[in-house]
Amino acid sequence: MPQHEDKKKVPQDFYFLKIIGEGSYSTVYLALEVESKKEYAIKVLKKRQIIRENKMEYVNREKRSLLKLGGSKYFVHLYATFQDSEHLYFVLSYARKGELLTHIISHRSFKLEWVEYYAAELLLALEHMKSKHIIHRDLKPENILFDRNWQIMVTDFGSSKIVGEEDTVKEPNDSNTRRRKNSFVGTAQYVSPEVLHGEEPKYSADLWAYGCVIYQMIVGKTPFRAGSEFLIFQKITNLDYQFPEGFDKTARDLVEKLLVIVPEDRLGAKDPTSYTSIREHPFFGNTNWDNLGPAPELSLSEGCDKDNFVIPTGLEPGLSDEILAQLHLNMLALPSESQVVLMEPQTRKKSEPKRKLTDLTRDEIEERLKLQKDDEYFPFVEGNLILKRGILEKKKGTFGFARKRMFLLTLGPHLYYVDPNTMTLKGEVPFSEDMKTEAKNFKVFYVHTPNRIYYLEDPTGYALEWCKAIDEVITHYFPKKN
């Protein structure tokens, strides 16, 4: 959809079909252009909130970076921008196959040939960013998406730096613009040592994150893991990480040459244009840099994607208050394809009604317990059968600091939560007949207990599925009296 100078887009040029993502000051929708019926991801940003939280510089920076990157196939493309009285709209490429992190979690680790392919694509993306004088500064699996052909698309340039431009942030209650040089930008597990120490970021900061992403694709976890950001930063500063047994020797050599404390000593840091020294590393011995070939398909199930999206009967173009409300209701009602029920035998026929998590025979429980005994989280659940698990953000209060925890819903009943970085049991949500759940939106939900409220967020957007699963367990063990 080329943006024509003589015709600025408006919300009524699109059908908004569903919510596919949500940030602190934006919501991303899957949309179809009315005229072409082509699919897009439209990022809708709330003007009032952007101004209140002084985020305008981040918004402008993302727009400038995307425009500089142009139509390169390894990046989300910005097709158009427009605005109305309340919102800004970014019309972007739609990542049909989701994000890299989701597939790492699904597979737990990638085959080495997959890692080689996607590390090669990501390197070509880094080379293009370098040619456009852009440092991403927040490169991580959540910001690496896949198109319909399983090709990567790097996204989220709100934290990026365009070399030669000053980083400026409007301070609250200050009429002057203050320059904040060398402020910490990025995500703890992927930030480079020099950025932690307040040094001016260079292209090699992205090479550090690149090494972290390669490690994570192979292991399934980030190299620097600890119980808090402070401890993670200590590990980064001390280069304190380990390779698990069986880690490929050639891949290890590549990661070790990227995760180097001194930025100038990282592999590729001294290359003038293309990252020739990385291209020539033995890990890429089978890579044809002129033609990488078809991408591997990472999906664990067939038929999860539709070639064409259907416009619901009666849906009007645009994003009115009524359509907004309906889309949020639809999201809460959607069944989750990402709900994790560990190793459930595939015995139910499609024509049979869906069973509750707790509708299990003794033989089924015994069979699944045998399968789960090899699972890395089984030692934390005291021998109970895991019914559902997933990474949730656990907060202290509505606005409190969030910590990632693996939540494990089991028979018993129990709801354990484990720190996935340190692999330590952090606690348990106590079950009782007075326990209840409350979904606030498609990400955030609360678990009410007599003595405490647990504030939880599912980053994948399936809060209602968690509420449903917990409610089924409550009903099973504490049936309501008539």
CORMO-V792661 format. One record per pair of residues at least 6 apart in sequence whose ideal C-beta (glycine too) atoms are under 8 Angstrom apart, sorted by the first residue. I is the first residue (numbers start at 1). J is the second residue. D is the distance in Angstrom with one decimal. If there is no record, write none. Layout:
BEGIN
i | j | d
I | J | D
I | J | D
END
This chain:
BEGIN
i | j | d
1 | 33 | 6.1
1 | 36 | 6.5
1 | 38 | 6.3
1 | 40 | 7.3
1 | 79 | 4.8
1 | 80 | 6.7
1 | 91 | 7.0
2 | 79 | 7.7
3 | 9 | 7.4
3 | 79 | 6.3
3 | 80 | 4.3
8 | 82 | 5.4
9 | 80 | 4.9
9 | 82 | 4.7
9 | 89 | 7.4
9 | 91 | 6.7
10 | 82 | 6.3
10 | 84 | 7.5
10 | 318 | 7.9
11 | 84 | 6.7
11 | 89 | 6.9
11 | 317 | 7.4
11 | 318 | 4.5
11 | 319 | 4.7
12 | 34 | 7.6
12 | 317 | 4.6
12 | 318 | 4.3
13 | 33 | 6.2
13 | 34 | 5.6
13 | 35 | 7.2
13 | 317 | 6.8
14 | 31 | 4.2
14 | 32 | 6.6
14 | 33 | 5.7
14 | 34 | 6.4
14 | 40 | 7.2
14 | 42 | 6.5
14 | 91 | 7.9
14 | 317 | 6.1
14 | 318 | 7.5
15 | 31 | 6.2
15 | 32 | 4.6
15 | 34 | 6.4
15 | 311 | 5.3
15 | 315 | 5.9
15 | 317 | 5.5
16 | 29 | 4.8
16 | 30 | 7.8
16 | 31 | 5.0
16 | 42 | 7.2
16 | 318 | 7.5
16 | 319 | 5.2
16 | 323 | 6.1
16 | 327 | 6.5
17 | 29 | 7.2
17 | 30 | 4.9
17 | 31 | 6.3
17 | 32 | 6.5
17 | 309 | 5.9
17 | 311 | 7.4
17 | 312 | 7.7
17 | 315 | 7.9
17 | 327 | 8.0
18 | 29 | 6.9
18 | 30 | 5.1
18 | 327 | 6.2
18 | 330 | 6.3
18 | 331 | 6.7
18 | 334 | 7.9
19 | 27 | 6.1
19 | 28 | 7.2
19 | 29 | 5.9
19 | 30 | 7.9
19 | 327 | 5.5
19 | 328 | 6.9
19 | 330 | 7.9
19 | 331 | 4.9
19 | 442 | 6.7
19 | 461 | 7.6
20 | 28 | 5.3
20 | 29 | 6.6
20 | 30 | 5.0
20 | 41 | 6.5
21 | 27 | 7.2
21 | 28 | 3.7
21 | 41 | 7.8
21 | 461 | 7.5
22 | 28 | 7.1
22 | 441 | 7.7
22 | 442 | 7.5
22 | 443 | 6.1
22 | 461 | 7.3
24 | 49 | 7.9
24 | 53 | 7.6
25 | 45 | 6.1
25 | 46 | 5.6
25 | 49 | 4.4
25 | 50 | 5.5
25 | 53 | 6.3
25 | 55 | 5.9
26 | 43 | 5.4
26 | 44 | 6.3
26 | 45 | 4.5
26 | 46 | 7.1
27 | 43 | 7.7
27 | 44 | 5.3
28 | 41 | 5.5
28 | 42 | 7.0
28 | 43 | 5.0
28 | 44 | 7.5
29 | 41 | 7.2
29 | 42 | 5.0
29 | 44 | 6.5
29 | 319 | 7.6
29 | 327 | 7.2
30 | 39 | 6.6
30 | 40 | 7.8
30 | 41 | 6.4
30 | 94 | 6.3
30 | 309 | 7.2
31 | 39 | 7.3
31 | 40 | 5.2
31 | 41 | 7.4
31 | 42 | 4.7
31 | 91 | 7.9
32 | 38 | 6.9
32 | 39 | 5.8
32 | 40 | 7.6
32 | 309 | 6.1
32 | 311 | 6.6
33 | 40 | 6.6
34 | 317 | 5.2
39 | 94 | 4.7
39 | 96 | 7.7
39 | 309 | 6.2
40 | 79 | 6.7
40 | 91 | 5.2
40 | 92 | 6.5
40 | 93 | 7.3
40 | 94 | 5.6
41 | 76 | 7.8
41 | 91 | 8.0
41 | 92 | 4.7
41 | 93 | 6.6
41 | 94 | 4.5
41 | 95 | 6.9
42 | 89 | 5.9
42 | 90 | 6.9
42 | 91 | 5.4
42 | 92 | 7.1
43 | 89 | 7.3
43 | 90 | 4.1
43 | 92 | 6.1
44 | 87 | 5.2
44 | 88 | 7.4
44 | 89 | 5.8
44 | 319 | 7.0
45 | 59 | 6.3
45 | 87 | 6.3
45 | 88 | 4.3
45 | 89 | 7.7
45 | 90 | 7.3
46 | 86 | 7.0
46 | 87 | 6.2
47 | 83 | 7.5
47 | 85 | 8.0
47 | 86 | 5.9
47 | 87 | 6.2
47 | 88 | 6.3
48 | 86 | 7.1
49 | 55 | 7.7
50 | 56 | 5.7
50 | 59 | 6.1
50 | 88 | 7.5
54 | 169 | 6.4
54 | 170 | 5.0
54 | 171 | 7.1
54 | 172 | 6.1
56 | 170 | 6.8
57 | 167 | 7.9
57 | 168 | 6.0
57 | 169 | 5.4
57 | 170 | 6.8
58 | 158 | 4.2
58 | 159 | 7.3
59 | 88 | 6.8
59 | 158 | 7.1
61 | 157 | 6.8
61 | 158 | 6.3
61 | 159 | 7.9
61 | 160 | 6.0
61 | 161 | 7.9
61 | 162 | 7.4
62 | 90 | 7.8
62 | 156 | 7.5
62 | 157 | 4.5
62 | 158 | 4.5
62 | 160 | 7.1
63 | 78 | 6.9
63 | 81 | 6.5
63 | 90 | 7.3
64 | 162 | 6.3
65 | 134 | 5.4
65 | 157 | 3.8
65 | 160 | 4.6
65 | 162 | 6.4
66 | 75 | 7.3
66 | 76 | 7.0
66 | 77 | 7.4
66 | 78 | 3.9
66 | 157 | 5.9
67 | 78 | 6.3
68 | 132 | 4.7
68 | 133 | 7.8
68 | 134 | 6.3
68 | 162 | 7.0
69 | 75 | 4.8
69 | 128 | 6.8
69 | 129 | 7.1
69 | 132 | 5.9
69 | 134 | 6.9
69 | 157 | 8.0
71 | 77 | 5.9
72 | 125 | 7.6
72 | 128 | 5.1
73 | 151 | 6.4
73 | 153 | 7.9
74 | 121 | 6.2
74 | 122 | 7.8
74 | 124 | 6.0
74 | 125 | 3.8
74 | 128 | 6.5
74 | 151 | 7.4
74 | 152 | 5.8
74 | 153 | 6.6
74 | 154 | 6.2
75 | 125 | 6.6
75 | 128 | 7.5
75 | 153 | 5.9
75 | 154 | 5.1
75 | 155 | 7.4
76 | 92 | 5.1
76 | 93 | 4.8
76 | 95 | 7.3
76 | 145 | 6.7
76 | 153 | 4.9
76 | 154 | 7.0
76 | 155 | 4.2
77 | 92 | 6.8
77 | 93 | 4.7
78 | 90 | 6.2
78 | 91 | 7.2
78 | 92 | 6.0
79 | 91 | 4.4
79 | 92 | 6.9
79 | 93 | 7.7
80 | 89 | 7.8
80 | 91 | 4.3
81 | 88 | 7.0
81 | 89 | 6.5
81 | 90 | 5.6
81 | 91 | 7.1
82 | 88 | 8.0
82 | 89 | 5.1
82 | 91 | 8.0
83 | 89 | 6.5
87 | 319 | 7.9
92 | 155 | 7.7
93 | 147 | 6.9
93 | 153 | 6.0
95 | 145 | 3.4
95 | 146 | 5.9
95 | 147 | 6.2
95 | 153 | 5.8
95 | 155 | 7.4
96 | 146 | 7.3
96 | 147 | 6.1
96 | 148 | 4.3
96 | 305 | 5.8
97 | 145 | 7.6
97 | 146 | 3.5
97 | 147 | 6.7
97 | 148 | 6.6
97 | 150 | 5.9
97 | 298 | 7.4
97 | 299 | 7.2
97 | 305 | 7.2
98 | 145 | 7.0
98 | 146 | 6.2
99 | 141 | 6.7
99 | 142 | 5.7
99 | 143 | 7.7
99 | 144 | 6.6
99 | 145 | 5.2
99 | 146 | 7.4
100 | 118 | 7.5
100 | 141 | 4.0
100 | 142 | 7.6
100 | 144 | 4.1
100 | 145 | 7.3
100 | 146 | 7.2
100 | 152 | 7.4
100 | 213 | 7.8
100 | 217 | 7.7
101 | 140 | 7.6
101 | 141 | 3.7
101 | 142 | 4.9
101 | 144 | 8.0
102 | 338 | 7.3
102 | 460 | 7.2
103 | 146 | 7.7
103 | 298 | 4.5
104 | 110 | 7.0
104 | 141 | 5.8
104 | 216 | 6.3
104 | 217 | 6.3
104 | 220 | 6.0
105 | 220 | 7.6
105 | 391 | 7.5
106 | 298 | 7.8
106 | 300 | 5.4
107 | 220 | 7.7
107 | 298 | 7.0
107 | 300 | 7.3
108 | 220 | 4.6
109 | 217 | 7.4
109 | 218 | 6.0
109 | 219 | 6.1
109 | 220 | 4.4
110 | 118 | 7.7
110 | 217 | 4.6
110 | 218 | 6.5
110 | 298 | 8.0
111 | 296 | 7.6
112 | 218 | 7.3
112 | 248 | 5.7
112 | 251 | 6.9
113 | 286 | 7.8
113 | 296 | 7.0
114 | 217 | 7.3
114 | 296 | 4.8
114 | 298 | 7.1
115 | 214 | 6.5
115 | 217 | 4.7
115 | 218 | 5.7
115 | 251 | 6.9
116 | 283 | 6.6
116 | 284 | 6.5
116 | 286 | 6.6
116 | 287 | 6.4
117 | 287 | 7.9
117 | 292 | 6.5
117 | 293 | 7.9
117 | 295 | 6.4
117 | 296 | 5.9
118 | 152 | 6.3
118 | 217 | 6.8
118 | 295 | 7.8
118 | 296 | 8.0
119 | 210 | 7.8
119 | 213 | 7.8
119 | 214 | 5.2
119 | 217 | 7.4
119 | 283 | 7.5
119 | 284 | 7.6
120 | 284 | 6.1
120 | 287 | 4.9
120 | 289 | 7.3
120 | 292 | 5.7
121 | 151 | 6.8
121 | 152 | 4.8
121 | 292 | 6.5
121 | 295 | 7.7
122 | 144 | 6.9
122 | 152 | 6.3
122 | 154 | 7.7
122 | 210 | 6.4
122 | 213 | 6.8
123 | 210 | 7.3
123 | 275 | 5.8
123 | 278 | 5.9
123 | 279 | 7.1
124 | 289 | 7.9
124 | 292 | 8.0
125 | 152 | 6.8
125 | 154 | 5.1
126 | 203 | 7.8
126 | 206 | 5.8
126 | 207 | 7.4
126 | 210 | 6.4
126 | 275 | 6.7
127 | 273 | 7.7
127 | 274 | 5.2
127 | 275 | 5.8
129 | 135 | 7.2
129 | 136 | 6.3
129 | 154 | 7.9
129 | 203 | 7.9
129 | 206 | 7.2
130 | 203 | 5.2
130 | 273 | 7.7
130 | 275 | 7.9
131 | 273 | 7.2
133 | 162 | 6.0
133 | 163 | 4.2
133 | 164 | 6.4
134 | 157 | 7.5
134 | 160 | 5.6
134 | 161 | 7.3
134 | 162 | 5.7
134 | 163 | 7.3
135 | 160 | 6.4
135 | 161 | 4.6
135 | 163 | 6.7
135 | 201 | 5.5
135 | 202 | 7.1
135 | 203 | 5.9
135 | 205 | 6.1
135 | 206 | 5.9
136 | 143 | 7.7
136 | 154 | 6.9
136 | 157 | 6.8
136 | 159 | 7.4
136 | 160 | 5.4
136 | 206 | 5.3
136 | 209 | 7.6
137 | 159 | 4.7
137 | 160 | 5.8
137 | 161 | 5.9
137 | 185 | 4.9
137 | 186 | 5.3
137 | 195 | 7.7
137 | 201 | 6.1
137 | 205 | 6.4
137 | 206 | 7.3
138 | 156 | 6.3
138 | 158 | 7.8
138 | 159 | 4.2
138 | 160 | 7.7
138 | 185 | 6.8
138 | 186 | 4.7
138 | 187 | 5.9
138 | 190 | 7.5
138 | 209 | 8.0
139 | 154 | 7.4
139 | 190 | 6.5
139 | 206 | 5.4
139 | 209 | 4.0
139 | 210 | 6.6
139 | 213 | 6.7
140 | 187 | 5.3
140 | 189 | 7.4
140 | 190 | 4.9
140 | 209 | 6.6
140 | 212 | 7.6
140 | 213 | 6.8
141 | 213 | 6.2
141 | 216 | 6.3
141 | 217 | 7.9
142 | 156 | 7.8
143 | 154 | 6.4
143 | 155 | 5.3
143 | 156 | 4.4
144 | 152 | 5.5
144 | 153 | 7.6
144 | 154 | 5.9
144 | 155 | 7.6
144 | 213 | 7.3
145 | 152 | 7.0
145 | 153 | 4.6
145 | 154 | 7.7
145 | 155 | 5.5
146 | 152 | 6.3
146 | 153 | 7.0
146 | 298 | 7.5
147 | 153 | 5.7
148 | 305 | 7.2
149 | 294 | 7.8
149 | 295 | 6.2
150 | 295 | 3.8
150 | 296 | 6.6
150 | 297 | 5.6
150 | 298 | 6.5
151 | 295 | 5.5
159 | 185 | 4.7
159 | 186 | 6.2
161 | 167 | 6.6
161 | 185 | 7.8
161 | 201 | 5.9
166 | 179 | 5.6
166 | 181 | 7.8
167 | 179 | 6.9
167 | 180 | 5.8
167 | 181 | 6.4
167 | 183 | 6.9
168 | 177 | 5.2
168 | 178 | 7.4
168 | 179 | 5.5
168 | 180 | 7.2
169 | 177 | 7.8
169 | 178 | 7.0
169 | 180 | 5.2
169 | 183 | 7.8
170 | 177 | 5.7
170 | 178 | 8.0
171 | 177 | 7.8
171 | 178 | 5.1
181 | 200 | 7.1
182 | 195 | 7.9
182 | 198 | 4.3
182 | 199 | 6.3
182 | 200 | 6.0
182 | 201 | 7.8
184 | 191 | 7.0
184 | 195 | 6.4
184 | 196 | 6.9
184 | 198 | 7.9
185 | 195 | 7.1
185 | 201 | 7.6
186 | 195 | 6.6
186 | 209 | 7.6
188 | 229 | 4.5
188 | 232 | 4.8
188 | 233 | 6.8
189 | 212 | 6.7
189 | 222 | 4.2
189 | 224 | 5.6
189 | 225 | 7.3
189 | 232 | 6.1
190 | 208 | 7.5
190 | 209 | 4.3
190 | 212 | 4.9
190 | 213 | 7.5
190 | 222 | 7.2
191 | 208 | 7.9
191 | 209 | 7.7
191 | 233 | 7.8
191 | 236 | 6.9
192 | 201 | 7.8
192 | 204 | 7.4
192 | 205 | 4.5
192 | 208 | 3.8
192 | 209 | 7.1
192 | 236 | 7.7
192 | 263 | 7.0
193 | 208 | 7.7
193 | 236 | 5.7
193 | 237 | 5.6
193 | 239 | 8.0
193 | 261 | 5.3
194 | 201 | 7.3
194 | 202 | 7.8
194 | 205 | 6.8
194 | 263 | 5.2
195 | 201 | 5.6
195 | 205 | 5.7
196 | 233 | 5.6
196 | 236 | 6.4
196 | 237 | 6.4
197 | 237 | 7.9
199 | 263 | 7.9
202 | 263 | 5.8
202 | 269 | 7.7
203 | 269 | 7.4
204 | 263 | 4.1
204 | 264 | 7.0
204 | 266 | 5.0
204 | 268 | 7.6
204 | 269 | 4.2
205 | 263 | 7.0
207 | 258 | 5.6
207 | 266 | 4.9
207 | 267 | 7.3
207 | 268 | 5.6
207 | 269 | 6.3
207 | 275 | 7.9
208 | 258 | 6.5
208 | 259 | 6.4
208 | 260 | 8.0
208 | 263 | 7.8
208 | 266 | 6.7
210 | 258 | 6.0
211 | 223 | 7.9
211 | 254 | 7.6
211 | 255 | 5.1
211 | 257 | 8.0
211 | 258 | 3.0
211 | 259 | 4.6
211 | 266 | 7.9
212 | 222 | 6.0
212 | 223 | 5.8
212 | 224 | 7.4
212 | 259 | 7.2
214 | 251 | 6.9
214 | 254 | 6.7
214 | 255 | 5.7
214 | 258 | 7.3
215 | 222 | 7.2
215 | 223 | 4.6
215 | 241 | 7.9
215 | 255 | 5.2
215 | 259 | 7.8
216 | 222 | 5.3
216 | 223 | 7.4
218 | 247 | 6.5
218 | 248 | 7.0
218 | 251 | 6.0
219 | 244 | 6.1
219 | 247 | 7.2
221 | 420 | 7.5
221 | 421 | 7.8
222 | 421 | 7.8
223 | 241 | 4.0
223 | 255 | 7.6
223 | 259 | 6.8
224 | 232 | 5.3
224 | 235 | 4.6
224 | 236 | 5.2
224 | 240 | 7.4
224 | 241 | 5.6
225 | 232 | 7.1
225 | 235 | 7.7
225 | 420 | 7.8
225 | 421 | 3.5
225 | 422 | 6.8
226 | 232 | 4.6
226 | 234 | 7.4
226 | 235 | 5.7
226 | 421 | 5.7
226 | 422 | 6.4
227 | 419 | 5.7
227 | 421 | 6.4
227 | 422 | 4.9
227 | 424 | 7.4
232 | 421 | 7.7
234 | 240 | 7.4
235 | 241 | 6.6
237 | 261 | 8.0
239 | 259 | 6.8
239 | 261 | 5.8
241 | 259 | 7.3
243 | 252 | 5.5
243 | 255 | 7.8
250 | 281 | 7.9
250 | 282 | 5.1
250 | 283 | 4.8
250 | 285 | 7.9
251 | 283 | 5.6
253 | 281 | 7.5
253 | 282 | 7.4
253 | 283 | 7.4
254 | 267 | 7.3
254 | 278 | 7.7
254 | 281 | 5.3
254 | 283 | 4.5
257 | 266 | 7.0
257 | 267 | 3.9
257 | 281 | 7.5
258 | 266 | 5.7
258 | 267 | 5.7
258 | 268 | 7.8
259 | 266 | 8.0
260 | 266 | 4.7
260 | 267 | 7.7
263 | 269 | 6.0
264 | 270 | 6.6
267 | 277 | 5.5
267 | 278 | 5.5
267 | 281 | 6.9
268 | 275 | 4.0
268 | 276 | 7.9
268 | 277 | 5.3
268 | 278 | 4.4
270 | 277 | 7.7
271 | 277 | 5.6
271 | 278 | 7.7
278 | 284 | 7.6
279 | 287 | 7.6
279 | 289 | 5.8
299 | 305 | 7.9
301 | 337 | 7.9
304 | 337 | 6.6
315 | 323 | 7.5
316 | 323 | 7.1
328 | 441 | 6.7
328 | 442 | 7.1
331 | 441 | 7.8
331 | 442 | 4.0
331 | 461 | 7.0
332 | 439 | 6.3
332 | 441 | 7.4
332 | 442 | 5.6
332 | 463 | 7.9
332 | 464 | 5.0
333 | 464 | 7.3
334 | 442 | 7.9
334 | 464 | 7.8
335 | 465 | 7.5
336 | 462 | 4.1
336 | 464 | 7.9
336 | 465 | 4.1
338 | 460 | 5.5
338 | 462 | 6.2
339 | 388 | 6.6
339 | 390 | 7.8
339 | 462 | 6.5
339 | 465 | 5.0
339 | 469 | 7.5
340 | 388 | 6.3
340 | 389 | 5.4
340 | 390 | 5.5
341 | 357 | 7.0
341 | 387 | 6.6
341 | 388 | 5.9
342 | 368 | 7.3
342 | 371 | 7.7
342 | 372 | 5.8
342 | 375 | 6.6
342 | 386 | 5.0
342 | 387 | 8.0
342 | 389 | 6.5
343 | 368 | 5.8
343 | 371 | 4.2
343 | 372 | 6.1
344 | 368 | 6.8
345 | 364 | 6.9
345 | 367 | 6.5
345 | 368 | 7.2
348 | 354 | 7.8
348 | 355 | 6.7
356 | 472 | 4.7
356 | 476 | 7.4
357 | 387 | 4.4
357 | 388 | 6.5
357 | 409 | 7.8
357 | 469 | 5.6
357 | 472 | 5.2
357 | 473 | 6.8
358 | 387 | 7.2
358 | 411 | 7.3
358 | 472 | 5.8
358 | 473 | 6.1
358 | 476 | 4.0
360 | 368 | 7.7
360 | 385 | 7.7
365 | 385 | 5.5
365 | 411 | 7.3
368 | 385 | 5.9
369 | 383 | 7.8
369 | 385 | 5.6
372 | 378 | 5.2
372 | 385 | 6.9
372 | 386 | 5.8
375 | 386 | 7.3
376 | 423 | 7.5
377 | 386 | 7.1
377 | 389 | 6.6
377 | 406 | 6.2
377 | 408 | 5.9
377 | 418 | 6.3
378 | 386 | 7.2
380 | 408 | 6.6
380 | 416 | 5.7
380 | 418 | 5.2
380 | 425 | 4.9
381 | 408 | 5.5
381 | 410 | 5.0
381 | 414 | 6.7
381 | 416 | 5.8
382 | 412 | 7.7
382 | 414 | 7.4
384 | 410 | 3.8
384 | 411 | 5.2
384 | 412 | 4.7
384 | 414 | 5.8
385 | 410 | 5.9
385 | 411 | 4.7
386 | 408 | 5.5
386 | 409 | 7.2
386 | 410 | 5.3
387 | 409 | 5.0
387 | 410 | 6.0
387 | 411 | 6.7
387 | 469 | 6.7
387 | 473 | 7.0
388 | 408 | 8.0
388 | 409 | 4.4
388 | 466 | 7.5
388 | 469 | 4.8
389 | 406 | 6.3
389 | 407 | 6.5
389 | 408 | 4.9
389 | 409 | 6.9
390 | 406 | 7.4
390 | 407 | 6.1
390 | 458 | 6.8
390 | 460 | 7.4
390 | 466 | 7.5
391 | 404 | 5.7
391 | 405 | 7.2
391 | 406 | 5.8
391 | 407 | 7.7
391 | 420 | 6.6
391 | 459 | 7.2
392 | 404 | 7.6
392 | 405 | 5.9
392 | 407 | 5.0
392 | 417 | 7.7
392 | 456 | 4.9
392 | 457 | 6.4
392 | 458 | 5.6
392 | 459 | 8.0
392 | 466 | 7.5
393 | 402 | 4.1
393 | 403 | 7.1
393 | 404 | 6.2
393 | 405 | 7.8
393 | 456 | 6.8
393 | 457 | 4.1
393 | 458 | 7.8
393 | 459 | 6.5
394 | 402 | 6.8
394 | 403 | 5.3
394 | 404 | 7.8
394 | 405 | 4.8
394 | 417 | 6.4
394 | 454 | 7.1
394 | 455 | 7.3
394 | 456 | 5.9
395 | 401 | 7.0
395 | 402 | 4.8
395 | 403 | 7.9
395 | 455 | 4.2
395 | 456 | 7.4
395 | 457 | 7.0
396 | 455 | 7.3
397 | 455 | 6.3
398 | 455 | 6.0
400 | 455 | 7.0
402 | 457 | 6.8
403 | 419 | 7.6
404 | 419 | 7.9
404 | 420 | 6.4
404 | 421 | 7.6
405 | 417 | 4.1
405 | 418 | 6.4
405 | 419 | 6.4
405 | 420 | 7.2
405 | 426 | 6.3
406 | 417 | 6.8
406 | 418 | 4.6
406 | 419 | 7.8
406 | 420 | 4.8
407 | 415 | 6.5
407 | 416 | 7.3
407 | 417 | 5.1
407 | 456 | 7.6
407 | 466 | 7.9
408 | 414 | 7.6
408 | 415 | 7.2
408 | 416 | 4.5
408 | 417 | 7.3
408 | 418 | 6.8
409 | 415 | 5.4
409 | 469 | 5.8
409 | 470 | 6.5
409 | 473 | 6.4
410 | 416 | 7.1
411 | 473 | 7.9
412 | 431 | 7.7
413 | 431 | 4.5
413 | 473 | 4.8
413 | 474 | 7.4
413 | 476 | 7.5
413 | 477 | 5.0
414 | 428 | 6.1
414 | 431 | 7.1
415 | 428 | 6.4
415 | 429 | 4.0
415 | 431 | 7.0
415 | 447 | 7.6
415 | 470 | 6.9
416 | 425 | 6.4
416 | 427 | 7.6
416 | 428 | 5.1
417 | 425 | 7.8
417 | 426 | 5.4
417 | 427 | 5.7
417 | 428 | 7.1
417 | 429 | 7.3
418 | 424 | 6.8
418 | 425 | 5.4
418 | 426 | 6.3
419 | 426 | 5.4
429 | 447 | 5.7
429 | 449 | 6.7
429 | 454 | 5.7
430 | 449 | 5.7
430 | 451 | 7.9
431 | 473 | 7.4
431 | 474 | 6.8
431 | 477 | 6.7
431 | 478 | 7.7
432 | 449 | 6.6
432 | 450 | 6.2
432 | 478 | 7.3
433 | 474 | 7.7
433 | 478 | 3.9
434 | 449 | 7.3
434 | 450 | 5.1
435 | 447 | 7.0
435 | 448 | 6.7
435 | 449 | 5.3
435 | 450 | 7.9
435 | 470 | 7.9
435 | 474 | 5.7
435 | 478 | 7.9
436 | 447 | 7.8
436 | 448 | 4.9
436 | 471 | 7.8
436 | 474 | 7.5
437 | 445 | 6.1
437 | 446 | 7.0
437 | 447 | 5.6
437 | 448 | 7.3
437 | 466 | 7.5
437 | 467 | 4.0
437 | 470 | 5.2
437 | 471 | 5.8
438 | 445 | 6.3
438 | 446 | 4.5
438 | 447 | 7.9
438 | 448 | 6.5
438 | 467 | 7.4
439 | 445 | 4.6
439 | 463 | 5.0
439 | 464 | 5.0
439 | 467 | 4.9
440 | 446 | 6.8
440 | 463 | 7.4
441 | 463 | 6.9
442 | 461 | 4.9
442 | 462 | 7.3
442 | 463 | 5.8
442 | 464 | 6.7
443 | 457 | 5.3
443 | 458 | 5.6
443 | 459 | 7.0
443 | 461 | 5.4
443 | 463 | 5.5
444 | 455 | 7.6
444 | 456 | 7.3
444 | 457 | 5.0
444 | 463 | 6.0
445 | 456 | 5.6
445 | 457 | 7.7
445 | 458 | 7.3
445 | 463 | 4.0
445 | 464 | 7.6
445 | 466 | 6.0
445 | 467 | 5.4
446 | 453 | 5.5
446 | 454 | 6.6
446 | 455 | 6.0
446 | 456 | 7.1
447 | 453 | 7.2
447 | 454 | 4.2
447 | 456 | 6.6
447 | 470 | 6.7
448 | 454 | 8.0
456 | 463 | 7.7
456 | 466 | 7.3
457 | 463 | 7.4
458 | 465 | 8.0
458 | 466 | 6.1
END
